[in-house]
Every structure is written in C-alpha cells, then in structure tokens.
Amino acid sequence: MSKTIIISNRLPLQLHIDKKIVTSTPSVGGLATGMKPVHAANDSIWIGWNGVNEEEIDDTIKANIDSTLRDHKCLGVSLTKKEIDEYYYGFSNTTLWPLFHYFLEYTEFEKHTWETYQSVNQKFADVILNTVESGDRIWIHDYQLLLVPSLIRKKRSDVSIGFFLHIPFPSYEVFRTIPCREALLKGMLGADLLGFHTYDYERHFLSSVQRILGYDSSFNTITLDNRSVKVDSFPMGIDYDNFHESAKLHNAKEKRDKSIIQQGLDKHQLDNDQAKLILSIDRLDYTKGIDKRLRAFEYFLEKYPEFKGKVRLVMLAVPSRAKVPQYQRLKKEIDQLVGRINGKFAEISWTPIWYFYRSLPFENLIDLYTSSEVALLTPIRDGMNLVAKEYIASKVDKKGVLILSEMTGAANEMSEALLINPNNFEEIADTLKLALEMPEKEQIKRNSALQKRLKRYNVDKWATDFMEALKSSTHHGKRYTLQRLENQSRTNLVEQFKKAKKRILFVDYDGTLTPFEKLPENAKPTSKIFDLLDTLNKQENTKLVIITGRDKMTFNEWFGHKDYTLITEHGVWLKQPKKDWELLERVDNKWFDAIAPILESFTDRTPGSLIERKNYSLAWHFRNVDPELGKNRSNELKITIQQLIANHNLEILEGDKVLEIKVSGVNKGKSASKMLIDDPYDFIFAIGDDWTDEYMFKELPETAHTVKVGLKKTVAQYYVDDTEQVHALLKEFVYL
C-alpha cells in the first residue's frame, strides 16, 4: 500500500533533552496544524530537521531521538551547526526570504551559502529516497527545499511529487535578479503539482518559467520535454472550529478562571469603558511593516486627536530569526518607535501602545482576539497571513473590524475586511477612524460572510484539495508516458533496424541533433555530431537523410563535404552524396518584395526578433523576444500577412518560436515521400522536434517508425526527451 511522505524544514514537534532522556511536545502553527490530518492518516511519514545540531548528539542520544521520532511517525534529517547557519539563516533567510518578499536591499547572494543550500537539499532528498517506494505520494513544503523535487525526480519517476510554497513568489522582474534562478526553477519543476496561496503568485511563477527556461504553459500546465507539471492556487485555511469553539469557552469563563492577560484586559475596559483596543500581531519581521504601522498610528493620533485616550494599540511582536542582522536592527527600531510615540502622547491614565516582545500560548491569543475591537494587520508582503483569519474566527458575536493590507494573500479571500495600502498613512488613518466608528450591524454583516467562507474552506479542506489535485495531476501525466520510447519499445525498434535489409533515416537538425541557440548561426555541428552521423552513414544498406528548414547555403557550408543526403528549406533543395544541389520543387522568390517590408516593420518594433532570408522563403524568428510579446506579435503578423500570402500562393509555417513564409505545398513530408519512390525500404525512421516535422510523420507510410523530440502534441508514434536522448538512440543503431 502506498504511503504519504511529508517534507518540511522542521518537524511538527520540539525535542527536549535532559540527561540523555528525550521528550517531545507538538509544534503549533499553520503548517503543523494544516498537515495534521494528512499526517494522522495511515502509512504517513513526516521528514524534517529534528531541531538539534549534530555536534550536540552522541550515539546514545541519537538512538533516543530516532526512537522518539518514530513514535510520532517522523524521520529526522541530521544537520550541523554550520549547515543551519549557511542553509537556513544564510541562503534561505538572507537570500530567498527577502527576494521573494521584494526586499532586494536585504538580499545577499554568497556562493558558499548557495553551495550549502544545495548540499542540505541533497541531504533531505537522500533521506526521502531511502524511504520512498513505488506509488508513494510526496508533499514538499516551502522555500527552504526548492531543489528537492527535482533531486527526487531524477532518481524516481514512479512516485507522485507535490510542492507547496508558503510565501509569495515574486514577479519575473524581481526573480530574474538571483544568479541561481534556473536551478531554483528546475528544482521546483521536479514536482507533478506546484501549489501557491494565490493566483498572483502562480502567475508570477509561470511567467518566470516561460521567460527564463522557455517552457510554455497552457491552462496552468507546463509542458516539459518529457512530462507535464500542473500549477494551481490553494489558499491555506485555518482550524476554524478550534478558534471558534475556544473563543466560546473563553467567553463563558468565570473571572477566577481567566488568564492574567485577560484580567488585565478586563481592567482596562473597567477603567475606561469607551476605550477600544486595536490589535497588532506579527512575527518581528521587516516584511510585516510594523515600523510603518507604528508611524501610521502616530499619524492617526495627530490627524484625529479626539481619539486620544479612547484607543490603545496592543502590539505583540513574536521574536523571529534573532541571529540575522536585519532583524536585530528592526527590533531596535521598533523599541525606539514605541518609546517615542508613548512619550509623545502618553497621559497619566493612558498609554497609547502596549508592546509585547514575546510569543504567547494559544489561550492568550484567544484573549487578545476576543477582547480587541479592531485588528490592524498591515504587512508590506505576506504569503497568506493566517492571523487575519484567526481573528475573524474568534469573533463569536461577529463584532469587530479587520483592517488588512491588500499585499497579503488573505486579502484575495477577505474582501469584506477593510483593505488598505500599507504604505499609505493617510488611508490607514482614515480607515482606522472608519473601523472605530463602524456600526455593529455592518460589523456583523461583514463578519458573517467572512466566517461562512473561512468555515467552509478551512485547513482540512486546503490539505484535501491539494492531495486530490496531486492524484489528478499524476494521472494526467501518465497519459504521456505511454508513448515514451523506452524499455521494450526501444529494444524492439533497435532490433528491427538491425534485422532490416534496407534502411532510410530522416533526421531533423535544429532541436533534434543540436539544441536551439539564441542566434541560428551559432548552432553549428560539433565534432560529437559529426562522429555520430559518420558512424551511422557507414552502416551497410543505410541511407542517412538530414532534413531541415535551414537554407541551402548554410547547410552546404556545414555538411557539403560529407556523404550524407541533405534536404533543405523544408524540401526545396536536395543534395545526394557526391552530387550537386538540385531543386526538388519549382519555386521562385519574386514575392519577397511584398512580404519582406512587413517582416522588417515587425522586427523594428519587436526587440530580439530577426529575419532569416533563405533562397525561397523568409523566416521571422522570435526566440529572443519576451515570450508574451513574441506570442502577441506573431499572432499579429499572421493576421497582417494573411491576405497577401493568398495572392501569391504562399503559406505560413509555424515552427518553434519562428514563423516561416514559403510557397504553399512545399514541406518535409512531400520531399521525404519522394525519397521512397525508387527504392523499397523495409525500415523507415523519422525523428524531429517541431510542427514542420509533423508533415513528415503524416506523409510517411504507416509502417514507418516516427519519433518526436520533446513532449508535444504529435502524430508520431513515440517521443524522447531531448537531444541527448536522440544521440543515445541513434548510437544504438550502430552495430558494425
């Protein structure tokens, strides 16, 4: 029976070691809570760092730790202090965290922290690979482990891999600045399903994949060379019932049973029953905008002095990453701001800000949620912000107002809240006044709608939806692997080649024998390609045909000295071994004067595009153009010249990032068929990578063996992943 493997940076428990005795307590928080039902299911394992440095563990303690973890269905990844410093505090939190939250001024890139990040991701992958079995489902979490999906995929193609990012994914313009951008994207694309909190983050990721790696997407599915990856948004919920029911119990408590904090809050209300509490809860992080929030509150008191003595900001800042310099400086700045504002406005019986720098247990969070009339949450960037949801869930009487930054993921779901720009002090001040004066009827109306939605899409629903989507995406991917040329089908193909008495091989060039280059002239054949083709061409009773859309002049320069058969410009020119070039089709280029100026106009206003002039066709390349612009301009170009080409008996041929205008009826399929007229071949093979090769696949006899390079829509019988696999396959045809 297959199992589910959950992977995160930290395990959902905290270890305590006292005189070599190991005990544990469960962690609290979004991920630990959210994954609890998945982990509680049968045959589930949670893998993560155990929280203890390798240097602190001897063999006895290690055995006790492993035993404790097994009792909780967990498996530890052992990390040294240096690895934690460089992988977690280093690359994860001084490179990825600020970059993904748009704080480029805090983003540092150090080669040694990147190398440690890679090695630690490999450590996680190794532990997973030692545990995983065929058919297992793997769910990897967050930015600390971006490389793990690909590391697993390289070793195991028989498992389902999901990845969820709990922080924002930045826009392409921001993400492109990181040196290791390709490696990070390729690492994530090892998954079958990639999940984000919002559609915006999903859209940013798809844009980066398209612009940096060149992979196209359709209906949120990225088509790679050998498989497909589904990308979707899953807004994380909370344990709604837990917060709501806990708030009910809290409200029913007698005075003697209340916490010390709640008694203090009650005293505040007795001393000034008109004073309202404005709640602010965050980890102490520069992404949360705490400093701006304090300055906005200061501006509010200056703009609306009538609220002095009638409101109090209760600010809880939970310590976070205290070893990172930016956080140390932020702590100092917050301390100074609180002190200055309190000194500026305080009265004998009133202090505008109550400031707590510590974490609070769940019971005290409920105290604050239920006692505060307003929640002021103004992050500069935030992946989701579960505090906003917890505050609303705790409002049993449905009274209270949520002011929420529009830069949070939660803002997309919580439109009934008062949404603000966290950088606009004027808007925050006016919204605070609106919230404090909002009639109870309107509060109840807004919160009723919010609670209904939060209860329905809770954290259990989030986890269930992701796992169901993972199952679905895995089944979707299997439709493609059925046609892959591997194992028995590959063996059979090679055997038929060796048994055949007369063979012909049609081999495309760009994208098949050699990868695409930014400039077409840079895709010259290498010695490796020549060696392979020479060896194939020497096989007895074997005719090798290189068939391409390239122009005759270029191919004559590259291959004219070889004894291969060459077909260029999609079938216009033919060169047989030891013979001159000959025209296969009667064509002319008199129409160039009508079409070329249009292509030149599009090239002038499309940076990165270029025109390739062949003897009898014109090609407009847009491989180096911004993907969205290139797609739009190519569509515009097709529409523009559609009327003209009809008058000249021309057609538009769509290749890989290229539009080619040529005489109608001339294609690879027609020219390949001509090569079969005079000679009876008992083995016909064709391989190519783009739409121009589809003509060849269609025109060849049904007995032909056709192979597509890359996972794309095709009429070919099989596909292989890339040019490397093309070379490997062709090498297997060599038996002399």
C-alpha positions in Angstrom: 0.0 0.0 0.0 1.4 3.4 -1.0 2.2 6.0 1.8 2.3 9.7 2.1 5.6 11.4 2.9 5.5 15.0 4.2 8.7 17.0 4.0 9.4 20.4 5.7 12.4 22.2 7.1 11.3 21.4 10.7 9.4 18.5 12.1 6.0 19.2 13.7 7.4 18.6 17.2 10.0 20.1 19.5 12.5 17.8 21.2 13.7 18.3 24.8 16.9 16.6 26.0 17.6 16.3 29.7 20.3 13.9 30.9 20.1 11.9 27.6 16.3 11.5 28.1 14.5 12.7 25.1 10.9 14.0 25.2 8.8 15.9 22.7 6.0 18.5 22.5 3.9 19.1 19.4 4.6 22.3 17.5 1.8 24.8 16.9 1.3 26.9 13.8 -0.1 26.9 10.3 1.9 24.1 8.7 1.9 21.7 11.7 -1.8 22.3 12.2 -2.6 22.1 8.5 -0.8 18.9 7.8 -2.1 17.1 11.0 -5.0 15.3 9.3 -2.7 14.2 6.4 0.0 13.0 8.9 -2.6 11.3 11.0 -3.6 9.1 8.1 -2.3 5.5 7.8 1.2 5.0 6.4 2.3 8.6 6.7 5.8 9.8 7.5 7.0 13.3 8.2 10.6 14.1 7.3 12.5 17.2 8.5 15.3 18.6 10.7 15.0 17.3 14.2 16.0 20.7 15.7 19.2 19.5 17.3 22.7 20.2 15.8 24.8 17.1 15.0 27.5 18.4 17.4 25.2 18.1 20.4 24.3 14.4 19.7 26.3 11.4 20.7 25.3 7.8 19.7 23.1 7.2 22.8 21.2 10.5 22.3 20.8 9.9 18.6 19.2 6.5 19.2 16.8 8.0 21.7 15.9 10.8 19.3 15.3 8.4 16.5 13.1 6.3 18.7 11.1 9.3 19.9 10.6 10.5 16.3 9.5 7.0 15.2 6.8 7.1 17.9 5.4 10.2 16.2 5.8 8.8 12.6 8.7 11.1 11.9 12.1 10.8 10.4 14.9 13.2 11.2 17.4 14.9 8.8 20.7 15.5 10.7 22.3 18.9 10.2 25.4 20.5 11.6 25.6 24.0 13.1 27.4 25.2 10.0 24.7 23.8 7.8 22.0 25.5 9.8 23.9 28.8 9.7 24.5 28.8 6.0 21.5 26.9 4.7 18.8 28.3 7.0 20.0 31.6 8.4 22.1 32.1 5.3 20.7 31.3 1.9 17.1 30.6 3.0 16.7 33.7 5.1 19.2 36.3 3.7 18.7 35.4 0.1 15.4 33.7 -0.7 13.2 35.3 2.0 13.9 38.9 1.3 14.0 38.4 -2.5 10.6 36.6 -2.5 9.1 39.4 -0.4 10.5 42.1 -2.7 13.2 43.4 -0.3 16.1 43.5 -2.7 18.0 45.8 -0.5 18.3 43.0 2.1 19.0 40.3 -0.4 22.5 38.8 -0.2 23.9 36.1 -2.5 27.0 34.3 -1.2 28.5 31.4 -3.2 29.2 29.3 0.0 25.6 29.7 1.4 24.2 28.6 -2.0 26.5 25.6 -2.1 25.4 24.6 1.4 21.8 25.1 0.4 22.3 22.7 -2.4 24.1 20.1 -0.2 21.4 20.3 2.5 18.6 19.9 -0.1 20.5 16.8 -1.3 20.6 15.5 2.4 16.8 15.8 2.6 16.5 14.1 -0.8 18.7 11.2 0.3 16.6 10.6 3.4 13.5 10.6 1.2 15.0 8.3 -1.4 15.9 5.8 1.4 12.3 5.7 2.5 10.2 6.1 -0.7 8.6 3.2 -2.5 6.9 2.9 -5.9 3.5 4.6 -5.9 4.2 6.8 -2.8 2.9 10.4 -2.6 5.4 13.1 -1.5 4.4 16.6 -0.4 7.3 19.0 0.0 6.9 22.4 1.7 8.3 25.8 1.3 11.3 27.8 0.2 14.0 26.0 2.2 13.6 23.0 -0.1 13.1 24.3 -3.6 15.6 21.8 -5.1 14.3 18.7 -3.5 11.5 17.9 -6.1 14.0 17.6 -8.9 16.5 15.7 -6.8 13.9 13.0 -6.2 12.5 13.1 -9.7 15.9 12.3 -11.2 16.0 9.0 -9.2 12.4 8.1 -9.0 9.9 8.5 -11.9 7.4 6.2 -10.2 6.2 8.5 -7.4 3.9 11.5 -7.1 5.6 14.7 -6.0 3.7 17.8 -4.8 5.3 21.1 -3.7 3.7 24.0 -1.9 5.2 27.4 -1.4 4.0 29.2 1.7 5.5 32.6 0.9 4.9 34.8 -2.2 6.5 34.0 -5.5 7.9 37.4 -6.8 7.3 38.9 -10.2 9.7 37.9 -13.0 11.5 41.3 -12.9 12.4 40.6 -9.2 13.1 36.8 -9.5 15.4 37.2 -12.5 17.9 39.1 -10.3 19.0 36.0 -8.4 22.1 34.2 -10.0 20.8 30.7 -9.5 17.4 31.4 -11.0 17.5 28.5 -13.5 18.5 25.9 -10.8 15.7 27.0 -8.5 13.0 26.8 -11.2 14.2 23.4 -12.4 14.3 22.2 -8.9 10.6 23.1 -8.4 9.6 21.6 -11.7 10.6 18.2 -10.5 7.1 18.1 -8.9 3.9 16.9 -10.6 1.9 19.6 -8.8 3.1 23.1 -7.7 0.8 24.9 -5.2 0.7 28.6 -4.3 -1.6 30.6 -2.0 -2.9 32.9 -4.7 -3.3 33.2 -8.5 -0.9 36.2 -8.5 2.0 34.0 -7.1 1.0 31.3 -9.6 1.0 33.7 -12.5 4.5 35.1 -11.4 5.9 31.6 -11.4 4.5 30.7 -14.8 5.9 33.9 -16.2 9.4 33.2 -14.8 9.4 29.7 -16.1 8.4 30.9 -19.6 10.9 33.8 -19.7 13.9 32.1 -18.1 13.5 28.5 -19.1 11.4 28.9 -22.2 8.7 26.4 -21.3 5.2 27.2 -22.5 2.1 26.7 -20.4 -1.5 26.1 -21.3 -4.4 26.1 -18.8 -1.8 26.3 -15.9 0.0 23.2 -17.2 3.7 23.5 -18.1 4.8 21.2 -20.8 8.4 20.0 -20.3 10.4 17.8 -22.6 9.3 14.6 -21.0 6.3 15.3 -18.9 3.8 17.9 -17.7 3.6 19.9 -14.4 0.3 21.3 -13.0 0.4 24.7 -11.3 -2.5 25.8 -9.2 -3.5 28.1 -6.2 -4.7 26.7 -2.9 -5.3 29.4 -0.3 -4.4 28.0 3.1 -7.1 28.0 5.7 -7.1 27.7 9.5 -8.5 25.2 12.0 -11.7 27.3 12.1 -13.6 25.2 14.6 -10.7 25.2 17.1 -10.5 29.0 17.2 -14.3 29.5 17.2 -15.1 26.9 19.9 -12.1 28.1 22.0 -13.5 31.6 21.8 -16.9 30.4 23.0 -15.3 28.6 26.0 -13.2 31.7 26.7 -16.3 34.0 26.8 -18.0 31.6 29.3 -15.2 31.6 31.8 -15.7 32.9 35.3 -13.4 35.7 36.5 -11.3 33.4 38.6 -10.6 31.1 35.7 -9.4 33.8 33.4 -5.7 34.3 32.5 -3.6 37.1 33.9 -3.6 38.8 30.5 -7.4 38.6 30.2 -7.8 40.1 33.7 -5.5 42.9 32.6 -7.6 43.5 29.5 -10.8 43.4 31.6 -9.4 46.0 34.0 -8.6 48.3 31.0 -12.2 48.1 30.0 -13.4 48.9 33.5 -11.1 51.8 33.8 -12.3 53.3 30.5 -15.3 51.6 29.1 -15.1 53.9 26.0 -11.5 53.0 25.1 -11.2 50.5 22.3 -8.3 48.1 21.7 -6.6 47.9 18.3 -4.8 44.6 17.9 -1.5 44.1 16.1 0.1 40.6 16.0 3.1 39.6 13.9 6.4 37.9 13.9 9.1 40.6 14.2 9.9 40.7 10.5 10.6 43.5 8.1 8.0 42.1 5.7 5.3 42.8 8.2 5.5 46.6 8.0 5.5 47.0 11.8 7.5 50.2 11.7 5.2 51.7 9.1 2.2 50.6 11.2 3.5 52.5 14.2 4.1 55.6 12.2 0.6 55.3 10.7 -0.8 55.0 14.2 1.1 58.1 15.2 -0.3 60.0 12.2 -3.8 58.8 13.1 -3.5 60.3 16.6 -2.2 63.6 15.1 -5.0 63.8 12.5 -7.8 62.7 14.8 -6.8 63.9 18.3 -10.3 63.2 19.5 -9.3 59.5 19.8 -6.5 60.2 22.3 -7.3 58.3 25.5 -10.1 56.4 23.7 -7.9 53.8 21.7 -5.0 51.7 22.6 -2.7 49.8 20.2 -1.9 46.3 21.6 1.1 45.2 19.7 2.5 41.7 20.0 5.8 41.1 18.2 6.9 37.5 18.2 10.7 37.0 18.2 12.0 35.7 14.9 15.4 35.0 13.4 17.2 36.9 16.1 20.6 35.9 14.7 20.0 37.8 11.4 21.4 41.4 11.5 18.4 42.9 9.8 16.1 41.5 12.5 18.3 42.9 15.2 18.3 46.3 13.7 14.5 46.1 13.2 14.0 45.2 16.9 16.0 48.2 18.0 14.0 50.5 15.6 10.6 49.2 16.9 11.7 49.6 20.5 12.7 53.2 19.8 9.5 54.0 17.9 7.2 52.6 20.6 9.1 54.6 23.2 9.0 57.8 21.2 5.2 57.5 20.4 4.3 56.7 24.0 6.5 59.5 25.3 4.8 61.9 22.8 1.2 61.1 23.5 1.0 59.4 26.9 -1.2 60.8 29.7 -1.3 59.9 33.4 -4.0 57.3 32.9 -3.4 56.4 29.3 -0.5 54.9 27.3 -1.3 54.7 23.5 0.8 51.5 22.9 1.0 48.3 24.9 4.0 46.5 23.4 4.9 42.8 24.0 8.0 41.3 22.5 7.4 37.6 23.1 5.4 34.6 21.9 2.1 33.8 23.6 0.4 30.5 24.2 -2.8 29.7 22.3 -5.0 30.7 25.3 -3.6 34.2 25.4 -4.0 34.7 21.7 -7.7 33.9 22.2 -7.7 36.6 25.0 -6.4 39.2 22.6 -8.6 38.2 19.6 -11.8 38.3 21.6 -11.0 41.5 23.5 -10.0 43.7 20.6 -12.5 45.8 18.7 -10.1 46.2 15.7 -7.3 44.1 14.2 -4.7 46.2 12.3 -2.6 43.9 10.1 -0.5 45.8 7.5 2.3 43.6 6.1 4.3 45.0 3.2 4.2 41.5 1.7 2.8 38.3 3.1 2.2 34.9 1.6 -1.2 34.5 3.3 -1.5 35.9 6.9 -3.4 33.4 9.0 -3.7 35.9 11.9 -6.4 37.7 9.9 -8.4 34.5 9.6 -7.9 33.6 13.3 -9.2 37.0 14.4 -12.4 36.6 12.4 -12.9 33.0 13.5 -12.7 34.1 17.2 -15.4 36.7 16.9 -18.3 34.6 18.3 -20.6 37.6 18.5 -19.5 38.6 15.0 -18.5 42.1 16.3 -15.1 43.5 15.4 -13.4 45.1 12.4 -10.5 43.7 10.4 -8.1 46.2 8.7 -5.9 44.2 6.3 -3.1 45.0 3.9 -4.0 44.4 0.3 -0.5 43.0 -0.1 -1.4 39.8 1.8 -2.6 36.6 0.2 -5.5 36.6 2.6 -6.8 39.9 1.1 -7.9 38.0 -2.0 -10.4 35.9 0.0 -11.4 38.5 2.6 -12.9 41.4 0.6 -15.3 42.2 3.4 -12.4 43.4 5.5 -11.2 47.0 5.2 -8.4 46.6 2.7 -5.6 49.3 2.8 -2.3 50.1 1.1 0.3 49.6 4.0 2.4 52.4 2.6 -0.5 55.0 2.6 -0.6 56.6 6.1 -3.4 58.8 5.1 -5.5 55.8 4.1 -4.6 53.8 7.2 -5.6 56.8 9.5 -8.9 57.3 7.7 -9.6 53.5 7.8 -8.9 53.3 11.5 -11.5 56.1 12.1 -14.0 54.2 9.9 -13.4 51.0 11.8 -13.7 52.5 15.2 -17.0 54.2 14.3 -18.5 51.3 12.2 -22.0 50.4 13.3 -22.4 47.0 14.9 -24.9 46.0 12.3 -22.4 46.5 9.5 -19.7 44.7 11.5 -21.9 41.6 11.9 -22.9 41.7 8.2 -19.2 41.7 7.1 -18.0 39.1 9.6 -20.9 36.8 8.9 -19.8 36.5 5.3 -16.2 36.1 6.3 -16.9 33.4 8.9 -19.1 31.4 6.5 -16.2 31.3 3.9 -13.5 30.5 6.5 -15.5 27.7 8.0 -16.1 26.2 4.6 -12.6 26.5 3.3 -10.6 25.5 6.4 -7.2 24.0 6.7 -8.5 20.4 6.3 -10.2 21.4 3.0 -6.9 23.0 1.9 -4.9 19.9 2.5 -7.6 17.6 1.0 -7.9 19.7 -2.1 -4.1 19.7 -2.7 -3.9 15.9 -2.3 -6.8 15.3 -4.6 -5.2 17.6 -7.2 -1.9 15.7 -6.8 -3.6 12.5 -7.6 -5.3 14.0 -10.6 -2.1 15.6 -11.9 -0.3 12.3 -11.6 -3.0 10.5 -13.6 -2.8 13.3 -16.2 1.0 12.8 -16.6 0.6 9.1 -17.1 -1.2 9.7 -20.4 2.1 10.9 -21.9 4.4 8.2 -20.5 2.5 5.6 -22.5 4.1 6.8 -25.8 7.6 7.3 -24.5 10.2 5.4 -26.4 11.8 3.3 -23.7 12.3 -0.2 -22.4 10.7 -2.8 -24.6 9.5 -0.4 -27.4 13.0 0.9 -27.7 14.5 -2.6 -27.7 12.1 -3.6 -30.4 12.9 -0.6 -32.6 16.6 -1.2 -32.5 16.1 -4.9 -33.2 14.0 -4.1 -36.3 16.7 -1.7 -37.5 19.4 -4.4 -37.2 17.3 -7.1 -39.0 16.3 -4.8 -41.9 17.9 -5.3 -45.3 17.5 -1.7 -46.5 17.0 1.3 -44.2 16.4 5.0 -44.5 16.7 7.5 -41.6 15.2 11.0 -41.8 16.8 13.2 -39.1 15.9 16.8 -38.4 18.7 19.2 -37.4 17.7 22.1 -35.0 16.1 20.9 -31.8 16.9 17.3 -32.7 20.6 16.8 -33.4 21.5 20.0 -31.7 19.8 22.2 -29.1 18.4 25.6 -30.2 20.7 28.6 -30.0 19.7 32.3 -29.5 21.3 33.0 -32.9 20.6 30.4 -35.6 24.2 30.7 -36.9 25.6 29.5 -33.6 24.1 26.0 -33.9 27.0 24.7 -35.9 27.5 20.9 -35.8 30.1 19.7 -33.3 32.7 17.0 -33.6 30.4 14.8 -31.5 27.6 15.3 -34.0 29.9 14.6 -37.0 31.2 11.4 -35.3 27.7 10.1 -34.7 26.5 10.9 -38.3 29.6 9.5 -39.9 29.2 6.2 -38.0 25.5 6.0 -38.9 26.3 6.7 -42.5 28.8 3.9 -42.7 26.2 1.3 -41.7 25.6 -1.2 -44.6 22.4 -0.6 -46.6 21.6 2.6 -44.6 20.7 5.9 -46.2 21.0 8.9 -43.8 19.0 12.0 -44.7 19.4 15.2 -42.8 16.2 17.1 -43.5 15.8 20.7 -42.3 14.2 24.1 -42.8 17.7 25.7 -42.9 18.8 27.5 -46.0 21.0 25.7 -48.7 24.0 28.0 -48.3 24.4 27.3 -44.5 23.9 23.6 -44.9 26.3 23.4 -47.8 28.9 25.2 -45.6 28.4 22.8 -42.7 27.7 19.5 -44.4 28.6 19.9 -48.1 31.9 18.0 -47.6 30.1 14.9 -46.2 28.4 12.0 -48.0 25.1 12.5 -46.3 21.9 13.1 -48.2 20.7 16.7 -47.4 17.3 18.2 -47.9 17.0 21.9 -47.0 14.3 24.7 -46.9 11.6 22.1 -46.0 12.1 20.2 -49.3 13.1 22.8 -51.9 16.7 21.6 -52.3 18.2 18.2 -52.4 21.9 17.1 -52.3 22.8 13.5 -52.9 26.2 12.1 -51.9 28.9 13.2 -54.4 26.4 15.2 -56.4 25.5 18.9 -56.8 22.4 20.6 -55.3 19.2 20.2 -57.3 15.7 21.8 -57.0 13.0 19.4 -55.8 10.3 22.0 -56.4 9.6 24.7 -58.9 9.6 27.8 -56.8 10.5 31.5 -57.0 11.1 34.4 -54.6 9.6 37.2 -56.6 7.1 37.7 -53.7 9.9 38.7 -51.3 9.4 42.4 -52.2 5.8 42.3 -51.0 6.4 40.4 -47.7 9.9 41.5 -46.6 8.9 45.1 -45.7 6.2 43.8 -43.4 8.6 41.5 -41.6 11.1 44.4 -41.3 8.5 46.6 -39.7 7.6 43.9 -37.1 11.4 43.3 -36.4 11.9 47.1 -35.8 9.3 47.2 -33.1 9.9 43.8 -31.6 13.3 43.8 -29.7 15.1 40.5 -30.1 13.4 39.3 -33.3 15.3 38.8 -36.5 14.6 37.9 -40.2 16.3 34.9 -41.9 16.4 35.1 -45.7 16.6 31.8 -47.4 16.6 31.2 -51.2 12.9 30.7 -51.4 11.4 31.5 -48.0 11.5 34.2 -45.3 11.6 33.3 -41.6 10.8 35.6 -38.7 12.4 34.4 -35.5 11.2 35.5 -32.1 13.1 33.1 -29.8 14.9 36.0 -28.1 11.7 38.1 -27.7 9.8 38.4 -24.4 7.6 35.4 -24.5 4.2 37.2 -24.2 5.3 39.9 -26.6 6.6 37.4 -29.1 3.3 35.4 -28.9 1.2 38.5 -29.4 3.4 39.9 -32.2 3.5 36.5 -34.1 -0.3 36.4 -34.0 -0.5 40.0 -35.2 2.0 39.2 -38.0 -0.1 36.2 -39.2 -3.2 38.3 -39.4 -1.4 41.1 -41.2 0.1 39.0 -44.0 -2.8 36.5 -44.3 -4.4 38.4 -47.2 -1.1 38.9 -49.1 0.0 35.3 -49.0 -3.2 34.1 -50.5 -2.5 36.2 -53.6 1.0 34.7 -54.0 0.2 31.0 -53.4 2.1 31.2 -50.1 1.6 29.7 -46.7 2.7 30.3 -43.1 4.6 27.5 -41.5 4.8 27.8 -37.6 7.9 26.3 -36.1 9.4 26.6 -32.6 9.5 30.4 -32.0 9.6 31.0 -35.7 7.1 31.9 -38.5 8.2 31.0 -42.0 6.5 32.2 -45.2 7.1 29.9 -48.1 5.5 28.6 -51.3 2.4 26.5 -50.5 2.7 22.7 -50.8 6.4 22.5 -50.1 7.1 20.6 -46.9 9.2 17.9 -45.4 6.5 15.3 -45.8 6.4 15.7 -49.6 10.2 15.7 -50.0 10.6 12.7 -47.7 8.0 10.7 -49.7 9.9 11.4 -53.0 12.9 9.7 -51.5 10.9 6.5 -51.2 9.6 6.3 -54.8 12.5 4.4 -56.4 13.9 2.3 -53.5 11.9 -0.3 -51.5 13.0 0.3 -47.8 11.9 -2.2 -45.2 12.9 0.1 -42.3 11.8 3.8 -42.4 12.7 6.0 -39.5 11.9 9.7 -38.9 12.7 12.0 -35.9 12.1 15.7 -35.4 11.0 18.2 -32.8 8.6 20.8 -34.2 5.5 21.3 -36.3 7.4 21.2 -39.6 8.2 17.6 -38.9 4.5 16.7 -38.5 4.2 16.8 -42.3 6.9 14.2 -42.5 5.3 12.0 -39.8 1.9 12.2 -41.7 3.2 11.6 -45.2 5.4 8.6 -44.5 3.9 5.1 -44.7 2.1 3.6 -41.7 5.0 1.1 -41.3 7.4 4.0 -40.7 8.8 4.5 -37.2 8.2 8.1 -36.1 9.7 9.8 -33.1 9.0 13.3 -31.6 11.7 15.1 -29.6 10.0 16.5 -26.5 6.5 16.1 -25.0 4.3 17.9 -27.5 1.2 17.3 -29.5 2.2 15.0 -32.3 1.1 12.2 -34.7 4.4 10.5 -34.2 4.3 7.0 -32.5 6.8 7.8 -29.8 8.7 10.6 -28.2 12.1 11.0 -26.5 13.0 13.8 -24.0 15.8 15.8 -25.6 18.8 16.0 -28.0 20.9 13.9 -25.6 18.3 11.0 -25.9 18.3 11.4 -29.7 22.1 10.9 -29.7 21.7 7.9 -27.3 19.0 6.3 -29.6 21.0 6.8 -32.8 24.1 5.3 -31.2 22.1 2.1 -30.6 21.5 1.8 -34.4 25.3 1.3 -34.8 26.2 -2.3 -34.8 29.3 -2.6 -37.1 
